Each structure stands twice: as structure tokens, then as C-alpha cells.
Amino acid sequence: MKVAIVGASGAVGQEFLRVLEERNFPMDELVLFGSERSAGKKYTFKGKEYTVQLLKHGDDFKGVDIAFTSAGASVSKEFAEDITKYGAIMIDNSSAFRMDNDVPLVVPECNAKDALVRPRGIIANPNCTTIMMVVCLQPLEQISHIKSIHIASYQSASGAGAAAMAELQQQYKELANDQQPTVNKFAYQLAYNVIPQIDVFTDNGYTKEEMKMFNETRKIMHTDARCSAMCVRISSLRAHSEAVWIETEEPISEEEARKALASAEGVTLVDNPKAVGTKANANPNAETLEKLPYPMPLYTGGKDNVYVGRVRKDLANDNGLTFWLSGDQIKKGAALNAVQIGEYLIKEGVVK
């Protein structure tokens, strides 16, 4: 098994290395690729040092079984043929191919089997907010068909990459020292602020990020459900959160919903409103986290699962439910989901 990571120096590329090591992903060889700026950098994986090679056109992917790519849509489009022409399966974390009819868009907890049909040798990893939401929607869909979804997302700086995370930290330091904050990665200062825009606006007034949630949810879940989103950038560092309202064909009780979510793959239920005031350290273990009243990004960063709480009936809709979720955008929202796709392909004997 030979594995490649494209975009190895980025936030998701670095998370790929951590997740592959954590999960002891079966491989015999690893090769790292990056831009001219990244080429030559060295990273340690399982005690061995690897040097980032320059990504270029040619035969460098000959013999590669799986290539995890996270270097941006333009790079994915330019190098897709080079990556796949000798049979490598490209699991792409960019938006380049997500809505292409001949490219499966996969969240293993929802539609793993879609990964088995990939005419171009490419599998797309969905948008981070979509991944975390559909992991929670799928067990509820099994109870009653979801007709509509309304969501407000609260997305951390990590969604804009490592440089954005660094800028947020820098802004807080500058403001604490009465200095003018540095603003490069976002249109406005993010520290002590929220920005109700992620990506550019489209003609209908929704941003591209919000339209991704509409379109990707339908493709992943094979559903006609409509998703109306408001995506907001907030000043948390890592881990996104979402407030979700759904309308189902038949009413789902709070008890049914909690039971389904608690037993769902990839989901942890943290819904203890009577525990308000319970303290947790900055990096609690799973047992401590589950005793909190609800999930929060301070605690869900670095965790594998999507954490769900505040499950209750929608007072404005007899067939409605609402809940809150939080999960690590870089991990489950990107690298972990892609690695789980790779694990599924190995389990099914697609790659050996």
C-alpha cells in the first residue's frame, strides 16, 4: 500500500499525518507533495522523517494506491489526471469535483457505498459544515424523511486554514497591547467579532458556502430535502458549531431523536441541561465531556466524533426538531472523513 498526501504542509495536510498515525492506517510507503514554498520541508511520521516533494506534472503518482489531496480546487483540477492515470484513487478535500455527476461525494456514515462507483478515479470529500450536519441527520432520516433543513453555522477560524488561525491569535495579542489588529485573511477583524459571510455571495443572496450545504446535502443523502443556511465566521480557533432545525414527514419525539443520535456511528450525544455550571478542563476526556450540558467548540476540537446537544421539539413546527452540534472542522470535517473513506475502500477490497 502506497499513500500520497498532496498539500502536506497545510492545516489539513498536517491533520492527515496525525489521523493516519492515530488510526494506524495500513500502508507500506508514504510520499508527500507540496508547492514550491513547501517543497523540501521535512515532517516526521511514525518516527521516520519524510521530505515534501514538489508537485509537478509527470509520473510521480505511479504506484500510488490512494492520494489524499488538500491543496485547493485549482490544484486538484490541474493535477487530477496526473494523480489518477496509473490507477491511484484520489480522495479530494477541495470543492473541485463535489457536484460532478461522475464523482461520488461521500460521508462514510451516510453513503459509504457511493465510493465504490468512481468512473474518474476521484472521490470528493464534502464541505466541513455539511459533513458534520449529515452525520447527525442520517439517523433521524431513518425514523422519518426530512423535508426541510434550516441551519445557522458558527464556523471557527480553522475553516480558512492555518494562516487564518494564526491571524486570529495575533489579533487578540495585538488588541491586548492596544495595537491595530492585522487583517489579511478575513474581510474584517475577527477577534471580538462575528462575520456573517463565508465565501463570496451568489446571485440569490446566499454565499457559496451556504449553497454548498444545500447542494451537497441532497447529493450525499440522496434526498429532496431543501437546506437553507446562514454561515457565520466566529472567533473560536478550531471546531465548528451549528444550530439545526429540521421538518420531517412524521413527527419525531425528543426521546426518539436522542436515542437515534446516541446510537449513531460518529455521533456523541451531550445533552444534559441540568448540568449547567459543570466545569471541564481545556482538554477533557470523553467521559468528562459527555457530562457537560451541551457541546462547545472549546472541548470538541481534536475529537473524532460530532457532538450533539440541545435536542428538543421545534415550537414553531409540529413536525419539527431542533438541535445543536459541534465538531472539529479540520478533523472530521476534512482529514478524518477522507481517511475513513480510504479505510472503507480497504475493507471492501478495492485497494490492498
C-alpha positions as CSV (number, residue, x, y, z in Angstrom):
1,M,0.0,0.0,0.0
2,K,1.5,3.3,-1.1
3,V,-0.2,6.5,0.1
4,A,0.4,10.1,-1.1
5,I,-0.6,13.4,0.6
6,V,-0.9,16.4,-1.7
7,G,-0.8,19.7,0.3
8,A,1.2,18.1,3.1
9,S,2.2,21.4,4.7
10,G,-1.3,22.9,5.1
11,A,-3.6,22.6,8.1
12,V,-5.5,19.6,6.6
13,G,-2.3,18.0,5.2
14,Q,-0.8,18.1,8.7
15,E,-4.0,16.6,10.1
16,F,-3.8,13.8,7.5
17,L,-0.5,12.8,9.0
18,R,-1.9,12.9,12.6
19,V,-5.0,10.9,11.7
20,L,-3.2,8.3,9.6
21,E,-0.8,7.7,12.5
22,E,-3.6,7.7,15.2
23,R,-5.6,5.1,13.2
24,N,-2.6,3.1,12.2
25,F,-3.7,3.3,8.6
26,P,-2.2,0.3,6.7
27,M,0.5,1.4,4.4
28,D,4.0,0.4,3.3
29,E,5.0,3.7,1.7
30,L,4.2,7.3,2.2
31,V,5.0,10.2,-0.1
32,L,4.3,13.9,0.5
33,F,3.8,16.6,-2.1
34,G,3.5,20.3,-1.9
35,S,4.0,23.7,-3.7
36,E,7.4,25.3,-4.4
37,R,7.0,27.1,-1.0
38,S,6.6,23.7,0.8
39,A,8.9,21.5,-1.2
40,G,11.9,20.5,0.9
41,K,10.1,20.7,4.3
42,K,10.5,17.7,6.5
43,Y,7.9,16.0,8.6
44,T,8.0,13.0,10.9
45,F,5.5,10.2,10.6
46,K,5.8,7.1,12.9
47,G,9.3,8.0,13.8
48,K,10.5,8.4,10.2
49,E,11.3,11.7,8.5
50,Y,9.8,12.5,5.2
51,T,10.6,15.3,2.8
52,V,7.9,17.1,0.8
53,Q,8.4,16.7,-2.9
54,L,7.5,19.4,-5.4
55,L,4.1,18.6,-7.0
56,K,4.6,18.6,-10.8
57,H,3.2,17.1,-13.9
58,G,4.6,13.6,-14.7
59,D,4.7,10.1,-13.4
60,D,5.3,10.7,-9.7
61,F,2.0,9.0,-8.8
62,K,2.8,5.8,-10.5
63,G,2.4,3.0,-7.9
64,V,0.3,5.1,-5.5
65,D,-2.8,3.4,-4.3
66,I,-4.6,6.3,-2.5
67,A,-3.8,10.0,-2.8
68,F,-5.3,12.3,-0.2
69,T,-5.4,15.8,-1.7
70,S,-6.0,19.1,0.0
71,A,-4.2,21.9,-1.9
72,G,-7.2,23.8,-3.2
73,A,-9.6,23.4,-6.1
74,S,-7.4,24.8,-8.8
75,V,-4.5,22.4,-7.9
76,S,-6.9,19.4,-7.7
77,K,-8.3,20.2,-11.2
78,E,-4.8,20.8,-12.7
79,F,-3.3,17.6,-11.3
80,A,-6.2,15.1,-11.2
81,E,-5.2,13.4,-14.4
82,D,-1.6,13.0,-13.2
83,I,-2.7,11.6,-9.9
84,T,-5.2,9.1,-11.3
85,K,-3.8,8.0,-14.6
86,Y,-1.9,4.9,-13.2
87,G,-4.9,3.8,-11.0
88,A,-4.5,5.8,-7.8
89,I,-7.7,6.7,-6.1
90,M,-7.8,10.4,-5.5
91,I,-9.8,11.4,-2.3
92,D,-10.1,15.1,-2.8
93,N,-10.8,17.6,0.0
94,S,-11.4,20.6,-2.3
95,S,-14.6,21.8,-3.9
96,A,-13.3,21.0,-7.4
97,F,-15.4,17.9,-8.1
98,R,-18.1,17.7,-5.4
99,M,-21.0,18.4,-7.7
100,D,-19.8,16.5,-10.7
101,N,-22.2,13.7,-11.6
102,D,-19.4,11.2,-12.2
103,V,-17.7,11.9,-8.9
104,P,-19.1,10.4,-5.7
105,L,-19.4,12.8,-2.7
106,V,-19.0,10.6,0.4
107,V,-19.5,10.7,4.2
108,P,-19.0,7.1,5.3
109,E,-21.7,7.2,8.0
110,C,-24.2,8.2,5.3
111,N,-23.3,6.8,1.9
112,A,-20.1,4.8,2.0
113,K,-21.2,2.6,-0.9
114,D,-21.2,5.5,-3.2
115,A,-17.4,5.4,-3.1
116,L,-17.5,2.1,-4.9
117,V,-18.6,3.8,-8.2
118,R,-16.0,6.4,-9.3
119,P,-15.6,6.5,-13.1
120,R,-12.8,9.0,-12.9
121,G,-10.9,7.5,-10.0
122,I,-11.9,10.5,-7.8
123,I,-13.9,10.6,-4.6
124,A,-14.9,14.0,-3.2
125,N,-14.8,15.0,0.4
126,P,-17.7,17.3,1.2
127,N,-17.6,20.7,2.8
128,C,-16.9,20.6,6.5
129,T,-20.2,22.0,7.7
130,T,-22.1,19.6,5.5
131,I,-20.2,16.6,6.8
132,M,-20.9,17.3,10.4
133,M,-24.6,18.1,9.8
134,V,-25.4,15.0,7.6
135,V,-23.7,12.7,10.2
136,C,-26.4,13.8,12.6
137,L,-29.3,14.0,10.0
138,Q,-28.8,10.4,8.8
139,P,-30.1,8.6,11.9
140,L,-33.1,11.0,12.0
141,E,-33.8,10.4,8.4
142,Q,-34.1,6.7,9.2
143,I,-37.0,7.5,11.5
144,S,-38.9,9.9,9.2
145,H,-38.0,11.5,6.0
146,I,-36.5,15.0,6.4
147,K,-38.4,17.5,4.2
148,S,-36.5,20.7,5.1
149,I,-33.5,21.9,7.0
150,H,-32.6,25.3,8.4
151,I,-29.2,25.9,9.8
152,A,-27.1,28.6,11.3
153,S,-23.4,27.7,11.4
154,Y,-20.8,29.2,13.7
155,Q,-17.5,28.5,12.0
156,S,-14.1,28.8,13.5
157,A,-11.0,30.4,12.1
158,S,-9.6,27.0,11.2
159,G,-12.1,26.8,8.3
160,A,-9.9,29.4,6.5
161,G,-6.7,27.5,7.1
162,A,-3.6,27.6,9.3
163,A,-2.7,31.2,8.4
164,A,-6.2,32.3,9.5
165,M,-5.9,30.6,12.8
166,A,-2.5,32.3,13.4
167,E,-4.0,35.7,12.4
168,L,-6.8,35.3,14.9
169,Q,-4.3,34.6,17.7
170,Q,-2.2,37.5,16.5
171,Q,-5.2,39.9,16.6
172,Y,-6.0,39.1,20.2
173,K,-2.4,39.7,21.2
174,E,-2.3,43.0,19.2
175,L,-5.6,44.2,20.7
176,A,-4.4,43.3,24.2
177,N,-1.4,45.6,23.6
178,D,-3.5,48.4,22.2
179,Q,-2.2,47.8,18.7
180,Q,-4.0,47.9,15.4
181,P,-5.0,44.3,14.6
182,T,-3.6,42.7,11.5
183,V,-6.4,41.9,8.9
184,N,-5.4,39.8,5.9
185,K,-7.2,36.5,5.9
186,F,-10.7,37.9,6.5
187,A,-12.5,41.0,5.2
188,Y,-12.8,42.3,8.7
189,Q,-11.3,41.9,12.1
190,L,-12.4,38.5,13.5
191,A,-11.3,38.9,17.1
192,Y,-14.2,40.0,19.3
193,N,-16.4,39.9,16.2
194,V,-18.6,37.6,14.1
195,I,-18.7,37.9,10.3
196,P,-22.0,36.8,8.6
197,Q,-20.3,35.8,5.4
198,I,-18.2,32.8,4.4
199,D,-17.0,32.7,0.8
200,V,-18.5,35.0,-1.9
201,F,-22.1,35.9,-2.5
202,T,-24.1,34.3,-5.3
203,D,-26.9,35.9,-7.4
204,N,-29.6,34.7,-5.0
205,G,-28.0,36.4,-2.0
206,Y,-26.6,33.2,-0.4
207,T,-22.9,32.7,-0.2
208,K,-21.1,29.8,-2.0
209,E,-20.6,28.2,1.5
210,E,-24.4,28.3,2.1
211,M,-25.2,26.9,-1.3
212,K,-22.7,24.1,-0.8
213,M,-24.8,23.0,2.2
214,F,-27.9,23.0,0.0
215,N,-26.5,21.0,-2.9
216,E,-24.1,18.7,-1.1
217,T,-26.7,17.5,1.5
218,R,-29.0,16.5,-1.3
219,K,-26.3,14.6,-3.1
220,I,-24.9,12.8,-0.1
221,M,-28.2,11.8,1.4
222,H,-29.9,11.1,-1.9
223,T,-32.7,13.4,-0.7
224,D,-35.1,16.1,-2.0
225,A,-34.7,18.0,1.3
226,R,-34.0,21.7,0.9
227,C,-31.4,23.3,3.2
228,S,-31.5,27.0,4.0
229,A,-28.2,28.1,5.6
230,M,-26.7,31.2,7.3
231,C,-23.0,30.6,7.6
232,V,-21.1,32.8,10.1
233,R,-17.5,33.1,11.0
234,I,-16.8,33.4,14.7
235,S,-13.7,33.9,16.8
236,S,-13.3,30.4,18.0
237,L,-10.0,28.9,16.9
238,R,-10.8,25.3,15.9
239,A,-14.1,23.3,15.7
240,H,-17.3,24.5,14.1
241,S,-20.8,24.6,15.6
242,E,-24.2,24.5,14.1
243,A,-27.8,25.2,15.2
244,V,-30.1,23.0,13.1
245,W,-33.9,22.9,12.6
246,I,-35.5,20.1,10.6
247,E,-39.0,19.3,9.5
248,T,-39.9,15.7,9.0
249,E,-42.9,14.0,7.3
250,E,-44.0,12.5,10.6
251,P,-43.2,13.9,14.0
252,I,-40.2,12.6,15.8
253,S,-40.2,12.8,19.6
254,E,-37.3,14.1,21.6
255,E,-36.8,10.7,23.1
256,E,-36.7,9.0,19.7
257,A,-34.3,11.6,18.4
258,R,-31.9,11.3,21.4
259,K,-31.9,7.5,21.2
260,A,-31.2,7.6,17.5
261,L,-28.4,10.1,17.8
262,A,-26.9,8.4,20.9
263,S,-26.5,5.1,19.0
264,A,-25.4,6.6,15.6
265,E,-22.0,6.0,14.2
266,G,-19.8,9.0,14.5
267,V,-22.1,10.9,16.9
268,T,-21.8,11.5,20.6
269,L,-24.8,12.8,22.5
270,V,-24.0,15.5,25.1
271,D,-27.4,16.8,26.2
272,N,-27.6,17.3,30.0
273,P,-29.3,20.7,30.6
274,K,-29.4,20.1,34.3
275,A,-25.6,20.0,34.3
276,V,-25.3,23.8,33.6
277,G,-22.3,25.0,35.6
278,T,-20.4,21.8,35.3
279,K,-16.7,22.5,34.8
280,A,-14.4,20.9,32.3
281,N,-10.7,21.3,31.7
282,A,-9.5,22.6,28.4
283,N,-9.0,19.1,27.0
284,P,-11.5,16.8,28.8
285,N,-11.6,13.0,28.2
286,A,-14.7,11.6,26.6
287,E,-16.4,10.8,29.9
288,T,-15.9,14.3,31.3
289,L,-17.1,15.9,28.0
290,E,-20.3,13.8,28.0
291,K,-21.2,15.2,31.4
292,L,-21.3,18.8,30.2
293,P,-24.7,20.3,29.5
294,Y,-24.0,20.7,25.7
295,P,-21.2,20.6,23.2
296,M,-18.8,23.6,22.8
297,P,-16.0,24.1,20.3
298,L,-13.5,24.7,23.2
299,Y,-14.0,21.0,24.0
300,T,-14.8,19.3,20.7
301,G,-11.6,20.4,19.0
302,G,-9.3,17.4,18.4
303,K,-12.1,14.9,18.8
304,D,-13.2,12.4,16.2
305,N,-17.0,12.4,16.6
306,V,-19.6,15.1,16.0
307,Y,-21.1,16.1,19.4
308,V,-24.9,16.9,19.6
309,G,-27.0,18.5,22.3
310,R,-30.0,20.8,23.0
311,V,-32.3,18.3,21.3
312,R,-35.8,19.4,21.5
313,K,-39.1,19.9,19.6
314,D,-39.4,23.0,17.4
315,L,-42.1,25.2,19.0
316,A,-42.8,26.7,15.6
317,N,-43.4,23.4,13.7
318,D,-45.4,20.4,14.9
319,N,-43.2,18.1,12.8
320,G,-40.0,20.0,13.7
321,L,-36.9,19.2,15.7
322,T,-34.0,21.4,16.6
323,F,-30.6,20.6,17.9
324,W,-27.0,21.9,18.4
325,L,-23.8,20.3,17.2
326,S,-20.1,20.9,17.4
327,G,-17.2,19.1,15.8
328,D,-13.6,19.5,14.7
329,Q,-13.6,21.1,11.3
330,I,-10.0,20.0,10.4
331,K,-10.5,16.5,11.7
332,K,-14.0,15.1,11.0
333,G,-14.8,18.0,8.7
334,A,-11.8,17.2,6.5
335,A,-8.9,14.8,7.1
336,L,-10.7,12.1,9.2
337,N,-13.6,11.8,6.8
338,A,-11.2,11.3,3.9
339,V,-9.2,8.7,5.8
340,Q,-12.4,6.9,6.7
341,I,-13.3,6.7,3.0
342,G,-9.8,5.1,2.5
343,E,-10.5,2.6,5.3
344,Y,-13.8,1.7,3.7
345,L,-12.1,1.1,0.3
346,I,-9.6,-1.2,2.0
347,K,-12.4,-3.1,3.9
348,E,-14.2,-3.6,0.6
349,G,-11.1,-4.9,-1.1
350,V,-10.9,-2.1,-3.6
351,V,-7.3,-1.4,-2.6
352,K,-5.0,-3.8,-0.8
